[in-house]
Amino acid sequence: MHTSHSVKLDIYINYPGHCEEAFRFYEQHLGGKIMMMTAHTQPPANFPKAWTKPILHAMMEIGGAIVRGADIPNAEPMRSVYLTLRFDTPEEAEQVYNLLSGDGEIFMKMEKTFFANRFAMLRDKFGTSWMILNEN
């Protein structure tokens, strides 16, 4: 199969009721830019009643990648998939590691490895799994 240069790969994340909070957090702290966010005008009947403004579809750019998301009942935290953030300096990597690991779950603490100056793996408080990398 021949792949066209016009192919782009985006990431789509389902959240259990906190898509807007996650996207606003990433916009504020990761330099992302929300390009679009649309809430359900009337949430579907199967959505929890506590979700007053669930997100139907959201889209943001982070570091040149497009991340899309929505609120979906019974959405679970990411498993076996990681979004990787690469930083030019170890200080930037450490700063974002400290930010994203707060109230999250650390799988591998930030440290020097044979392949990177700094590397860490974690799941943030929104259920998104991240690898943080400074290769220099």
Disulfide bonds with the S-S distance in Angstrom:
none
